[in-house]
Structure formats: structure tokens, C-alpha cells
Amino acid sequence: MIHLEVLTAESSVVSTDVDSVVATTMDGQVGILHGHVPLVTVLQPGELVLRTGGEEAYLAVSGGFLQVTPQGIIVLADACEYAEEIDVERAEAAKRRAEQMLEAGAPETDEAAVEAALRRSVARLRVADKYRVKARRRVLPAP
Ligand code: ATP
């Protein structure tokens, strides 16, 4: 087991022991188990998967930093939501808004900020979707 803390500016989202974590970093998906070498990396908007005893929990992380020390993993997230907490309509609206702004290409548009908003919304929708598919599999018997 490895200890995991997920913190945002507002709160502690996760403080628990897990078997492993998969995070979306600037170098792609990284899996971290007990005994991982010390590491500091930048998180991209994407999923954070926690695995414990065959159970998985999914979170959407909008960006931030991940640190691995001998004491455990710390995720400092800009924003972070459990998959089941994601407001899909809000994320869809944010995605549409960002796409429309990029399409309109108004000169005052801060493209980098709008692209970041787009990536956050897409990450939230993917995580929410993945969770829904898993939940459905649990409910429906295998075909
Ligand atoms: P929006 O344009 O909808 O506000 P955003 O990407 O600008 O989205 P953030 O700045 O990343 O939002 O986050 C602000 C706060 O709102 C954070 O606490 C974040 O967890 C929460 N949040 C943002 N979008 C969602 C969502 N779709 N569902 C649940 N919580 C969300």
C-alpha cells in the first residue's frame, strides 16, 4: 500500500492508502506503486485512477503537480472531482463555450486560456463517461 493525499487550494479531497495510482502527466499516463522512485511531475487535465483491493475510483484532475516521496504520493490539484460528482451538463456547456470561442477567433480571445478550459471540460466528460460505463457493467449481467 502507498499513502495518497490529493489536495486543492480549498480542501483535502483524498487522504487514504491505495495499492496504486495512475495519473495523467505531461509524459503520459504514469502508474505508481509502493516503492516508486521519488518524483515530481506536472499533471495534465485528465484522470486519476485509484486502485485498492480490486476496486477502482476515478477522479478528474484539471492540472497541478504530483510528488512521490518515500512517505507517499501528494497530488496538488488546481481542481479535482470524483467521477460521480462531475456535473456533466456543466462540463458539456464549458466545452461548447470554449469551442465556440475558438471558432469565433475574436482578437481579444486568450486562446491558451480557452484551450485549457476545453481540455478541462474534455477530461471531466471522459472521466464521467468512463465511470458511467463501469457502473453500467456492474448493474447489467454480462451478455
Ligand atoms: P466552468 O466553466 O464550468 O466553471 P472550469 O473548468 O472553469 O468550469 P474550474 O476553474 O476548473 O472550472 O473549477 C472551479 C470549481 O468548480 C472547482 O472546485 C471544480 O472542482 C468545480 N467544477 C468545475 N466544473 C465542474 C463540473 N463539471 N462538475 C463538478 N465540479 C466542477
Backbone and ligand atoms as CSV (ligand in chain L), in Angstrom:
chain,resi,resn,atom,element,x,y,z
A,1,MET,N,N,0.851,-1.205,0.000
A,1,MET,CA,C,0.000,0.000,0.000
A,1,MET,C,C,0.881,1.248,0.000
A,2,ILE,N,N,0.331,2.314,-0.536
A,2,ILE,CA,C,1.054,3.588,-0.550
A,2,ILE,C,C,0.058,4.684,-0.139
A,3,HIS,N,N,0.551,5.648,0.637
A,3,HIS,CA,C,-0.360,6.691,1.105
A,3,HIS,C,C,-0.537,7.764,0.021
A,4,LEU,N,N,-1.773,8.199,-0.148
A,4,LEU,CA,C,-2.087,9.213,-1.163
A,4,LEU,C,C,-2.835,10.377,-0.523
A,5,GLU,N,N,-2.344,11.577,-0.817
A,5,GLU,CA,C,-3.050,12.808,-0.425
A,5,GLU,C,C,-3.358,13.562,-1.711
A,6,VAL,N,N,-4.613,13.923,-1.903
A,6,VAL,CA,C,-4.978,14.797,-3.021
A,6,VAL,C,C,-5.537,16.083,-2.423
A,7,LEU,N,N,-4.852,17.189,-2.700
A,7,LEU,CA,C,-5.218,18.475,-2.107
A,7,LEU,C,C,-5.519,19.489,-3.192
A,8,THR,N,N,-6.499,20.340,-2.903
A,8,THR,CA,C,-6.700,21.528,-3.738
A,8,THR,C,C,-6.522,22.730,-2.811
A,9,ALA,N,N,-6.607,23.925,-3.366
A,9,ALA,CA,C,-6.480,25.127,-2.531
A,9,ALA,C,C,-7.584,25.153,-1.476
A,10,GLU,N,N,-8.746,24.565,-1.804
A,10,GLU,CA,C,-9.891,24.638,-0.885
A,10,GLU,C,C,-9.926,23.514,0.137
A,11,SER,N,N,-9.488,22.317,-0.274
A,11,SER,CA,C,-9.727,21.193,0.643
A,11,SER,C,C,-8.816,20.002,0.370
A,12,SER,N,N,-8.895,19.054,1.292
A,12,SER,CA,C,-8.259,17.762,1.088
A,12,SER,C,C,-9.321,16.855,0.470
A,13,VAL,N,N,-9.066,16.380,-0.740
A,13,VAL,CA,C,-10.074,15.580,-1.451
A,13,VAL,C,C,-9.915,14.096,-1.115
A,14,VAL,N,N,-8.657,13.651,-0.999
A,14,VAL,CA,C,-8.377,12.245,-0.712
A,14,VAL,C,C,-7.248,12.182,0.308
A,15,SER,N,N,-7.384,11.307,1.282
A,15,SER,CA,C,-6.298,11.012,2.211
A,15,SER,C,C,-6.477,9.562,2.600
A,16,THR,N,N,-5.778,8.674,1.893
A,16,THR,CA,C,-6.039,7.247,2.088
A,16,THR,C,C,-4.846,6.422,1.604
A,17,ASP,N,N,-4.847,5.146,1.968
A,17,ASP,CA,C,-3.842,4.223,1.441
A,17,ASP,C,C,-4.432,3.490,0.239
A,18,VAL,N,N,-3.628,3.368,-0.803
A,18,VAL,CA,C,-4.094,2.700,-2.027
A,18,VAL,C,C,-3.045,1.682,-2.473
A,19,ASP,N,N,-3.470,0.752,-3.331
A,19,ASP,CA,C,-2.497,-0.192,-3.912
A,19,ASP,C,C,-1.692,0.500,-4.996
A,20,SER,N,N,-2.390,1.314,-5.816
A,20,SER,CA,C,-1.687,2.007,-6.894
A,20,SER,C,C,-2.493,3.199,-7.374
A,21,VAL,N,N,-1.791,4.066,-8.083
A,21,VAL,CA,C,-2.401,5.273,-8.642
A,21,VAL,C,C,-1.957,5.369,-10.095
A,22,VAL,N,N,-2.876,5.751,-10.963
A,22,VAL,CA,C,-2.495,6.092,-12.340
A,22,VAL,C,C,-2.864,7.553,-12.546
A,23,ALA,N,N,-1.877,8.346,-12.972
A,23,ALA,CA,C,-2.098,9.782,-13.134
A,23,ALA,C,C,-1.753,10.194,-14.568
A,24,THR,N,N,-2.378,11.298,-14.995
A,24,THR,CA,C,-2.138,11.814,-16.350
A,24,THR,C,C,-1.122,12.953,-16.249
A,25,THR,N,N,0.103,12.682,-16.650
A,25,THR,CA,C,1.176,13.667,-16.510
A,25,THR,C,C,1.585,14.195,-17.885
A,26,MET,N,N,2.500,15.163,-17.866
A,26,MET,CA,C,2.980,15.720,-19.129
A,26,MET,C,C,3.730,14.662,-19.952
A,27,ASP,N,N,4.129,13.555,-19.314
A,27,ASP,CA,C,4.801,12.464,-20.034
A,27,ASP,C,C,3.860,11.301,-20.308
A,28,GLY,N,N,2.569,11.531,-20.160
A,28,GLY,CA,C,1.588,10.476,-20.410
A,28,GLY,C,C,1.095,9.857,-19.113
A,29,GLN,N,N,0.427,8.705,-19.237
A,29,GLN,CA,C,-0.120,8.027,-18.058
A,29,GLN,C,C,1.028,7.402,-17.265
A,30,VAL,N,N,1.043,7.650,-15.960
A,30,VAL,CA,C,2.094,7.089,-15.114
A,30,VAL,C,C,1.441,6.283,-14.004
A,31,GLY,N,N,1.904,5.052,-13.825
A,31,GLY,CA,C,1.391,4.199,-12.751
A,31,GLY,C,C,2.360,4.221,-11.579
A,32,ILE,N,N,1.833,4.364,-10.383
A,32,ILE,CA,C,2.700,4.458,-9.201
A,32,ILE,C,C,2.275,3.432,-8.159
A,33,LEU,N,N,3.252,2.617,-7.767
A,33,LEU,CA,C,3.042,1.606,-6.734
A,33,LEU,C,C,3.963,1.913,-5.564
A,34,HIS,N,N,3.752,1.227,-4.452
A,34,HIS,CA,C,4.656,1.331,-3.302
A,34,HIS,C,C,6.097,1.098,-3.767
A,35,GLY,N,N,7.009,1.937,-3.299
A,35,GLY,CA,C,8.419,1.750,-3.657
A,35,GLY,C,C,8.840,2.493,-4.905
A,36,HIS,N,N,7.919,3.274,-5.482
A,36,HIS,CA,C,8.264,4.066,-6.679
A,36,HIS,C,C,9.374,5.058,-6.346
A,37,VAL,N,N,10.232,5.333,-7.306
A,37,VAL,CA,C,11.320,6.299,-7.060
A,37,VAL,C,C,10.734,7.692,-6.822
A,38,PRO,N,N,11.405,8.517,-6.005
A,38,PRO,CA,C,10.933,9.886,-5.796
A,38,PRO,C,C,10.781,10.617,-7.133
A,39,LEU,N,N,9.737,11.447,-7.209
A,39,LEU,CA,C,9.378,12.051,-8.493
A,39,LEU,C,C,8.569,13.310,-8.253
A,40,VAL,N,N,8.809,14.314,-9.079
A,40,VAL,CA,C,7.892,15.459,-9.138
A,40,VAL,C,C,7.542,15.650,-10.596
A,41,THR,N,N,6.262,15.722,-10.897
A,41,THR,CA,C,5.861,15.882,-12.293
A,41,THR,C,C,4.624,16.781,-12.389
A,42,VAL,N,N,4.407,17.271,-13.599
A,42,VAL,CA,C,3.281,18.182,-13.848
A,42,VAL,C,C,2.098,17.370,-14.373
A,43,LEU,N,N,0.940,17.624,-13.781
A,43,LEU,CA,C,-0.263,16.911,-14.210
A,43,LEU,C,C,-0.954,17.661,-15.347
A,44,GLN,N,N,-1.488,16.905,-16.262
A,44,GLN,CA,C,-2.304,17.447,-17.349
A,44,GLN,C,C,-3.767,17.256,-16.980
A,45,PRO,N,N,-4.674,17.997,-17.584
A,45,PRO,CA,C,-6.092,17.689,-17.341
A,45,PRO,C,C,-6.344,16.240,-17.746
A,46,GLY,N,N,-6.883,15.468,-16.850
A,46,GLY,CA,C,-7.100,14.047,-17.165
A,46,GLY,C,C,-7.545,13.290,-15.940
A,47,GLU,N,N,-7.414,11.957,-16.048
A,47,GLU,CA,C,-7.954,11.123,-14.981
A,47,GLU,C,C,-6.882,10.768,-13.955
A,48,LEU,N,N,-7.379,10.491,-12.755
A,48,LEU,CA,C,-6.554,9.943,-11.692
A,48,LEU,C,C,-7.312,8.699,-11.241
A,49,VAL,N,N,-6.662,7.551,-11.381
A,49,VAL,CA,C,-7.334,6.301,-11.015
A,49,VAL,C,C,-6.686,5.755,-9.748
A,50,LEU,N,N,-7.507,5.470,-8.750
A,50,LEU,CA,C,-7.021,4.885,-7.506
A,50,LEU,C,C,-7.457,3.428,-7.481
A,51,ARG,N,N,-6.527,2.528,-7.229
A,51,ARG,CA,C,-6.883,1.105,-7.134
A,51,ARG,C,C,-6.589,0.606,-5.730
A,52,THR,N,N,-7.575,-0.037,-5.159
A,52,THR,CA,C,-7.421,-0.606,-3.817
A,52,THR,C,C,-8.203,-1.911,-3.758
A,53,GLY,N,N,-7.471,-2.988,-3.550
A,53,GLY,CA,C,-8.115,-4.309,-3.388
A,53,GLY,C,C,-9.103,-4.644,-4.487
A,54,GLY,N,N,-8.738,-4.407,-5.728
A,54,GLY,CA,C,-9.608,-4.752,-6.853
A,54,GLY,C,C,-10.678,-3.709,-7.147
A,55,GLU,N,N,-10.818,-2.712,-6.286
A,55,GLU,CA,C,-11.780,-1.626,-6.522
A,55,GLU,C,C,-11.053,-0.455,-7.165
A,56,GLU,N,N,-11.761,0.260,-8.025
A,56,GLU,CA,C,-11.169,1.436,-8.654
A,56,GLU,C,C,-12.026,2.657,-8.380
A,57,ALA,N,N,-11.372,3.787,-8.135
A,57,ALA,CA,C,-12.085,5.067,-8.039
A,57,ALA,C,C,-11.473,5.989,-9.074
A,58,TYR,N,N,-12.321,6.796,-9.690
A,58,TYR,CA,C,-11.859,7.709,-10.743
A,58,TYR,C,C,-12.071,9.144,-10.316
A,59,LEU,N,N,-11.073,9.955,-10.603
A,59,LEU,CA,C,-11.202,11.396,-10.370
A,59,LEU,C,C,-10.771,12.138,-11.629
A,60,ALA,N,N,-11.364,13.301,-11.841
A,60,ALA,CA,C,-10.893,14.198,-12.896
A,60,ALA,C,C,-10.019,15.250,-12.218
A,61,VAL,N,N,-8.826,15.443,-12.763
A,61,VAL,CA,C,-7.902,16.450,-12.229
A,61,VAL,C,C,-7.671,17.461,-13.348
A,62,SER,N,N,-7.736,18.748,-13.010
A,62,SER,CA,C,-7.631,19.749,-14.085
A,62,SER,C,C,-6.192,20.173,-14.352
A,63,GLY,N,N,-5.278,19.738,-13.509
A,63,GLY,CA,C,-3.868,20.084,-13.660
A,63,GLY,C,C,-3.268,20.248,-12.284
A,64,GLY,N,N,-1.954,20.434,-12.224
A,64,GLY,CA,C,-1.298,20.603,-10.931
A,64,GLY,C,C,0.007,19.848,-10.901
A,65,PHE,N,N,0.371,19.386,-9.714
A,65,PHE,CA,C,1.644,18.690,-9.538
A,65,PHE,C,C,1.426,17.374,-8.805
A,66,LEU,N,N,2.305,16.422,-9.108
A,66,LEU,CA,C,2.302,15.147,-8.397
A,66,LEU,C,C,3.703,14.920,-7.858
A,67,GLN,N,N,3.770,14.588,-6.571
A,67,GLN,CA,C,5.059,14.319,-5.947
A,67,GLN,C,C,5.024,12.924,-5.329
A,68,VAL,N,N,6.081,12.147,-5.578
A,68,VAL,CA,C,6.223,10.850,-4.918
A,68,VAL,C,C,7.426,10.950,-3.991
A,69,THR,N,N,7.213,10.646,-2.720
A,69,THR,CA,C,8.308,10.619,-1.743
A,69,THR,C,C,8.269,9.247,-1.060
A,70,PRO,N,N,9.258,8.927,-0.235
A,70,PRO,CA,C,9.183,7.639,0.490
A,70,PRO,C,C,7.940,7.573,1.389
A,71,GLN,N,N,7.366,8.719,1.750
A,71,GLN,CA,C,6.173,8.743,2.618
A,71,GLN,C,C,4.878,8.537,1.830
A,72,GLY,N,N,4.926,8.718,0.530
A,72,GLY,CA,C,3.704,8.526,-0.249
A,72,GLY,C,C,3.592,9.487,-1.419
A,73,ILE,N,N,2.347,9.628,-1.883
A,73,ILE,CA,C,2.078,10.444,-3.078
A,73,ILE,C,C,1.285,11.671,-2.650
A,74,ILE,N,N,1.697,12.829,-3.152
A,74,ILE,CA,C,0.913,14.052,-2.932
A,74,ILE,C,C,0.518,14.592,-4.303
A,75,VAL,N,N,-0.775,14.824,-4.466
A,75,VAL,CA,C,-1.271,15.486,-5.681
A,75,VAL,C,C,-1.772,16.853,-5.256
A,76,LEU,N,N,-1.178,17.898,-5.834
A,76,LEU,CA,C,-1.650,19.268,-5.602
A,76,LEU,C,C,-2.411,19.644,-6.860
A,77,ALA,N,N,-3.714,19.657,-6.754
A,77,ALA,CA,C,-4.533,19.817,-7.960
A,77,ALA,C,C,-5.131,21.223,-8.040
A,78,ASP,N,N,-5.205,21.754,-9.248
A,78,ASP,CA,C,-5.901,23.034,-9.451
A,78,ASP,C,C,-7.382,22.838,-9.105
A,79,ALA,N,N,-7.940,21.777,-9.614
A,79,ALA,CA,C,-9.320,21.385,-9.267
A,79,ALA,C,C,-9.391,19.881,-9.446
A,80,CYS,N,N,-10.294,19.263,-8.728
A,80,CYS,CA,C,-10.344,17.803,-8.732
A,80,CYS,C,C,-11.727,17.359,-8.282
A,81,GLU,N,N,-12.335,16.448,-9.038
A,81,GLU,CA,C,-13.667,15.960,-8.658
A,81,GLU,C,C,-13.710,14.442,-8.796
A,82,TYR,N,N,-14.350,13.770,-7.857
A,82,TYR,CA,C,-14.661,12.356,-8.036
A,82,TYR,C,C,-15.594,12.239,-9.238
A,83,ALA,N,N,-15.443,11.149,-10.000
A,83,ALA,CA,C,-16.241,10.969,-11.218
A,83,ALA,C,C,-17.733,11.155,-10.942
A,84,GLU,N,N,-18.176,10.615,-9.805
A,84,GLU,CA,C,-19.616,10.655,-9.521
A,84,GLU,C,C,-20.093,12.051,-9.142
A,85,GLU,N,N,-19.157,12.966,-8.880
A,85,GLU,CA,C,-19.519,14.345,-8.519
A,85,GLU,C,C,-19.540,15.272,-9.736
A,86,ILE,N,N,-19.087,14.758,-10.869
A,86,ILE,CA,C,-18.966,15.635,-12.041
A,86,ILE,C,C,-20.351,15.978,-12.586
A,87,ASP,N,N,-20.573,17.266,-12.771
A,87,ASP,CA,C,-21.813,17.762,-13.366
A,87,ASP,C,C,-21.594,17.749,-14.882
A,88,VAL,N,N,-22.177,16.728,-15.529
A,88,VAL,CA,C,-21.915,16.505,-16.953
A,88,VAL,C,C,-22.445,17.668,-17.798
A,89,GLU,N,N,-23.609,18.167,-17.439
A,89,GLU,CA,C,-24.173,19.294,-18.214
A,89,GLU,C,C,-23.278,20.520,-18.122
A,90,ARG,N,N,-22.744,20.752,-16.946
A,90,ARG,CA,C,-21.836,21.901,-16.775
A,90,ARG,C,C,-20.572,21.719,-17.626
A,91,ALA,N,N,-20.023,20.504,-17.617
A,91,ALA,CA,C,-18.810,20.253,-18.401
A,91,ALA,C,C,-19.113,20.365,-19.899
A,92,GLU,N,N,-20.297,19.878,-20.322
A,92,GLU,CA,C,-20.674,19.998,-21.741
A,92,GLU,C,C,-20.814,21.468,-22.132
A,93,ALA,N,N,-21.415,22.248,-21.233
A,93,ALA,CA,C,-21.589,23.681,-21.513
A,93,ALA,C,C,-20.223,24.372,-21.606
A,94,ALA,N,N,-19.302,23.999,-20.699
A,94,ALA,CA,C,-17.956,24.597,-20.718
A,94,ALA,C,C,-17.240,24.235,-22.019
A,95,LYS,N,N,-17.435,22.992,-22.465
A,95,LYS,CA,C,-16.793,22.530,-23.709
A,95,LYS,C,C,-17.341,23.309,-24.912
A,96,ARG,N,N,-18.682,23.432,-24.964
A,96,ARG,CA,C,-19.308,24.166,-26.075
A,96,ARG,C,C,-18.837,25.613,-26.099
A,97,ARG,N,N,-18.810,26.233,-24.914
A,97,ARG,CA,C,-18.391,27.633,-24.800
A,97,ARG,C,C,-16.965,27.805,-25.337
A,98,ALA,N,N,-16.078,26.909,-24.927
A,98,ALA,CA,C,-14.671,27.015,-25.354
A,98,ALA,C,C,-14.557,26.795,-26.859
A,99,GLU,N,N,-15.282,25.794,-27.377
A,99,GLU,CA,C,-15.215,25.505,-28.822
A,99,GLU,C,C,-15.730,26.696,-29.627
A,100,GLN,N,N,-16.838,27.293,-29.142
A,100,GLN,CA,C,-17.415,28.435,-29.871
A,100,GLN,C,C,-16.450,29.621,-29.862
A,101,MET,N,N,-15.777,29.829,-28.745
A,101,MET,CA,C,-14.837,30.949,-28.661
A,101,MET,C,C,-13.649,30.724,-29.595
A,102,LEU,N,N,-13.173,29.484,-29.670
A,102,LEU,CA,C,-12.029,29.203,-30.549
A,102,LEU,C,C,-12.441,29.350,-32.011
A,103,GLU,N,N,-13.675,28.902,-32.320
A,103,GLU,CA,C,-14.185,29.007,-33.694
A,103,GLU,C,C,-14.346,30.465,-34.107
A,104,ALA,N,N,-14.912,31.257,-33.177
A,104,ALA,CA,C,-15.167,32.673,-33.489
A,104,ALA,C,C,-13.845,33.421,-33.676
A,105,GLY,N,N,-12.820,32.994,-32.940
A,105,GLY,CA,C,-11.475,33.568,-33.109
A,105,GLY,C,C,-11.415,35.078,-32.913
A,106,ALA,N,N,-12.216,35.598,-31.983
A,106,ALA,CA,C,-12.194,37.042,-31.725
A,106,ALA,C,C,-10.796,37.454,-31.265
A,107,PRO,N,N,-10.326,38.617,-31.707
A,107,PRO,CA,C,-8.943,39.006,-31.397
A,107,PRO,C,C,-8.654,39.129,-29.896
A,108,GLU,N,N,-9.690,39.420,-29.106
A,108,GLU,CA,C,-9.445,39.578,-27.661
A,108,GLU,C,C,-9.431,38.226,-26.932
A,109,THR,N,N,-9.666,37.115,-27.673
A,109,THR,CA,C,-9.702,35.793,-27.030
A,109,THR,C,C,-8.309,35.390,-26.546
A,110,ASP,N,N,-8.235,34.962,-25.291
A,110,ASP,CA,C,-6.990,34.414,-24.754
A,110,ASP,C,C,-7.001,32.921,-25.107
A,111,GLU,N,N,-6.400,32.609,-26.269
A,111,GLU,CA,C,-6.516,31.249,-26.808
A,111,GLU,C,C,-5.990,30.182,-25.858
A,112,ALA,N,N,-4.877,30.478,-25.201
A,112,ALA,CA,C,-4.288,29.470,-24.298
A,112,ALA,C,C,-5.254,29.164,-23.149
A,113,ALA,N,N,-5.902,30.212,-22.629
A,113,ALA,CA,C,-6.832,30.011,-21.514
A,113,ALA,C,C,-8.051,29.232,-21.983
A,114,VAL,N,N,-8.528,29.539,-23.192
A,114,VAL,CA,C,-9.722,28.851,-23.706
A,114,VAL,C,C,-9.385,27.390,-24.017
A,115,GLU,N,N,-8.189,27.165,-24.570
A,115,GLU,CA,C,-7.788,25.776,-24.841
A,115,GLU,C,C,-7.649,24.988,-23.544
A,116,ALA,N,N,-7.160,25.636,-22.511
A,116,ALA,CA,C,-7.046,24.960,-21.204
A,116,ALA,C,C,-8.434,24.627,-20.667
A,117,ALA,N,N,-9.379,25.551,-20.832
A,117,ALA,CA,C,-10.759,25.299,-20.382
A,117,ALA,C,C,-11.357,24.128,-21.164
A,118,LEU,N,N,-11.036,24.087,-22.459
A,118,LEU,CA,C,-11.531,22.984,-23.303
A,118,LEU,C,C,-10.963,21.651,-22.800
A,119,ARG,N,N,-9.672,21.632,-22.504
A,119,ARG,CA,C,-9.045,20.383,-22.032
A,119,ARG,C,C,-9.626,19.952,-20.678
A,120,ARG,N,N,-9.920,20.916,-19.820
A,120,ARG,CA,C,-10.526,20.561,-18.518
A,120,ARG,C,C,-11.894,19.927,-18.727
A,121,SER,N,N,-12.683,20.546,-19.618
A,121,SER,CA,C,-14.047,20.028,-19.825
A,121,SER,C,C,-14.002,18.640,-20.454
A,122,VAL,N,N,-13.090,18.437,-21.421
A,122,VAL,CA,C,-12.990,17.126,-22.078
A,122,VAL,C,C,-12.556,16.071,-21.055
A,123,ALA,N,N,-11.619,16.426,-20.194
A,123,ALA,CA,C,-11.155,15.484,-19.163
A,123,ALA,C,C,-12.323,15.105,-18.250
A,124,ARG,N,N,-13.120,16.095,-17.842
A,124,ARG,CA,C,-14.265,15.808,-16.952
A,124,ARG,C,C,-15.265,14.880,-17.642
A,125,LEU,N,N,-15.532,15.163,-18.918
A,125,LEU,CA,C,-16.513,14.339,-19.641
A,125,LEU,C,C,-16.003,12.905,-19.797
A,126,ARG,N,N,-14.703,12.747,-20.081
A,126,ARG,CA,C,-14.136,11.397,-20.244
A,126,ARG,C,C,-14.233,10.607,-18.946
A,127,VAL,N,N,-13.873,11.265,-17.847
A,127,VAL,CA,C,-13.889,10.573,-16.550
A,127,VAL,C,C,-15.325,10.213,-16.177
A,128,ALA,N,N,-16.250,11.142,-16.385
A,128,ALA,CA,C,-17.657,10.876,-16.057
A,128,ALA,C,C,-18.176,9.712,-16.904
A,129,ASP,N,N,-17.779,9.684,-18.169
A,129,ASP,CA,C,-18.227,8.655,-19.094
A,129,ASP,C,C,-17.672,7.281,-18.705
A,130,LYS,N,N,-16.391,7.257,-18.394
A,130,LYS,CA,C,-15.734,6.005,-18.018
A,130,LYS,C,C,-16.412,5.419,-16.777
A,131,TYR,N,N,-16.705,6.289,-15.844
A,131,TYR,CA,C,-17.341,5.858,-14.606
A,131,TYR,C,C,-18.742,5.304,-14.884
A,132,ARG,N,N,-19.480,6.004,-15.781
A,132,ARG,CA,C,-20.844,5.545,-16.099
A,132,ARG,C,C,-20.806,4.173,-16.742
A,133,VAL,N,N,-19.834,3.962,-17.649
A,133,VAL,CA,C,-19.712,2.663,-18.324
A,133,VAL,C,C,-19.431,1.579,-17.295
A,134,LYS,N,N,-18.527,1.842,-16.363
A,134,LYS,CA,C,-18.185,0.861,-15.321
A,134,LYS,C,C,-19.403,0.572,-14.447
A,135,ALA,N,N,-20.118,1.627,-14.087
A,135,ALA,CA,C,-21.277,1.461,-13.216
A,135,ALA,C,C,-22.339,0.615,-13.932
A,136,ARG,N,N,-22.502,0.858,-15.245
A,136,ARG,CA,C,-23.484,0.110,-16.022
A,136,ARG,C,C,-23.096,-1.368,-16.057
A,137,ARG,N,N,-21.789,-1.637,-16.252
A,137,ARG,CA,C,-21.321,-3.022,-16.287
A,137,ARG,C,C,-21.632,-3.744,-14.987
A,138,ARG,N,N,-21.566,-3.008,-13.904
A,138,ARG,CA,C,-21.828,-3.608,-12.595
A,138,ARG,C,C,-23.307,-3.968,-12.475
A,139,VAL,N,N,-24.160,-3.159,-13.121
A,139,VAL,CA,C,-25.611,-3.354,-12.998
A,139,VAL,C,C,-26.105,-4.435,-13.953
A,140,LEU,N,N,-25.604,-4.405,-15.194
A,140,LEU,CA,C,-26.090,-5.342,-16.205
A,140,LEU,C,C,-25.290,-6.641,-16.154
A,141,PRO,N,N,-25.975,-7.760,-16.267
A,141,PRO,CA,C,-25.220,-9.019,-16.356
A,141,PRO,C,C,-24.476,-9.078,-17.688
A,142,ALA,N,N,-23.403,-9.816,-17.749
A,142,ALA,CA,C,-22.652,-9.933,-18.999
A,142,ALA,C,C,-23.536,-10.531,-20.074
A,143,PRO,N,N,-23.442,-10.075,-21.343
A,143,PRO,CA,C,-24.312,-10.596,-22.401
A,143,PRO,C,C,-23.992,-12.059,-22.720
L,1,ATP,P1,P,-16.782,26.118,-15.560
L,1,ATP,O1,O,-16.519,26.979,-16.775
L,1,ATP,O2,O,-17.947,25.202,-15.716
L,1,ATP,O3,O,-16.778,26.887,-14.244
L,1,ATP,P2,P,-13.998,25.463,-15.180
L,1,ATP,O4,O,-13.177,24.454,-15.912
L,1,ATP,O5,O,-13.680,26.886,-15.448
L,1,ATP,O6,O,-15.524,25.106,-15.450
L,1,ATP,P3,P,-12.554,25.183,-12.742
L,1,ATP,O7,O,-11.994,26.571,-12.642
L,1,ATP,O8,O,-11.615,24.101,-13.223
L,1,ATP,O9,O,-13.893,25.198,-13.619
L,1,ATP,O10,O,-13.129,24.741,-11.310
L,1,ATP,C1,C,-13.828,25.612,-10.465
L,1,ATP,C2,C,-14.530,24.782,-9.396
L,1,ATP,O11,O,-15.669,24.146,-9.958
L,1,ATP,C3,C,-13.673,23.652,-8.833
L,1,ATP,O12,O,-13.983,23.490,-7.471
L,1,ATP,C4,C,-14.106,22.435,-9.630
L,1,ATP,O13,O,-13.930,21.233,-8.881
L,1,ATP,C5,C,-15.573,22.743,-9.883
L,1,ATP,N1,N,-16.074,22.232,-11.186
L,1,ATP,C6,C,-15.816,22.724,-12.413
L,1,ATP,N2,N,-16.504,22.070,-13.370
L,1,ATP,C7,C,-17.200,21.091,-12.725
L,1,ATP,C8,C,-18.094,20.059,-13.163
L,1,ATP,N3,N,-18.416,19.890,-14.460
L,1,ATP,N4,N,-18.643,19.265,-12.226
L,1,ATP,C9,C,-18.345,19.417,-10.917
L,1,ATP,N5,N,-17.500,20.359,-10.435
L,1,ATP,C10,C,-16.932,21.202,-11.324
